[in-house]
Amino acid sequence: MARTAPYARPAPFSKYEWMIAWRYLRARRTEGGVSTMTWISLIGITLAVAALIITLAVRTGFRDEFVDTILGANSHVSLHAQAHVNDIGQVTSEIRDFEGWVDRISTVPGVTRAAPLIKGQVMGNKGQRNAGVEVFGIRYDDLLTIPRIANPESKQGDLSRFNEGIAIGSGVAAELGVTTGDMIKIISPNGVKTAFGTSPRVNAYEVTYIFTAGRWDIDRTRVYLPFTEAQAFFNREGTADEVEVMVEEPEEVDDLLLALMQAAEEPSTTWTWRDRSGAFLNALDMEDNVMFIILSVLVLIASMNITSGLIMLVKNKGRDIGILRTMGLTEGAVMRVFFLCGSLTGVVGTIAGVIIGCLFAWNIDNVFALVNWFSGGEAWDPSVRGIYRLPAKLELWDVTSAVGLSLGLSFFVTLFPARKAARMNPVEALRYE
């Protein structure tokens, strides 16, 4: 007598399980409105994932743009001499041997540039217009190494004529109503001392260069003077206020501080770009974490719609479950069928959300221009936010984290109703049929 071959149990997620799940997903409205619930779940997941990706892209873009404007228009670390008493008994922090400081600091591994700097706050004047400005006295060759000044977003004039006049930010130019070729006055209250007191120092300079660095506070307040002219104007002959340093790895600047102070060979203090903007960057990090948590809750809420739809589907398909079980379908097969029903909604919604989110992020400038037009041009205030536009930058990790979160939650919330369907007693399901 011939022996029959043992029955081969079908592999998990076989073709028939996908077929049954697909038929259930296409259930008609007369069968309990499951199709409507599926669409609601799908749209909810899509919008939640898109919102998460857009938020992460804008967060990354804003931070990168903000940091780039800091590093592109400012020194990465500034070295100052400790306060000391000069030859005439005054307490000062001027650097006398600034050339020696520059030479020694330039030899520190990781340093790309070291330059002496004169700084002072004065008033700019043109006719009846005045503006408070901050003067940076710098050498022409050193000015060329500042990316957002030498190669700004927009410019007027000729930077090669820097030594013949003054370079000003576009915000200063707008405030004073000047353009290249015009003369402006620089007025300092700390001028010449006379028998009648201290008289203000006033000098006039030709505007040879106007730059837009991309930061509102820089463009609105900063002007550059030739180093020797700034020394004479601020009574700093033979000295410098600080030495500004650029490094190869700005994010690792703290590791170089000890070497920089040792290279100065005099008591000194340091002030890094993190010290200038650390509080704001920390606030951005905290806001990033809070926004991710909030939007994660939004994704969870959207995923819960899958649970609602799946519970309704299980209830409506109780008779079908009973018949399938009596035909030999195992608990595991039933569970996989309904797991596929819920997870497919999450997968399709996640894919659609990624597409919409990426398209939105790639076209953020057009979207923002439309919003700005509807709001009358007041949707973005650079005086508050510092930069002139809302940037967005897609990062693979941000997209991956959004996809992982959405799929993980979608799969997780699907398990409970699928497990309930698998444990349904076929006798109870068919008793009243």
Disulfide bonds with the S-S distance in Angstrom:
none
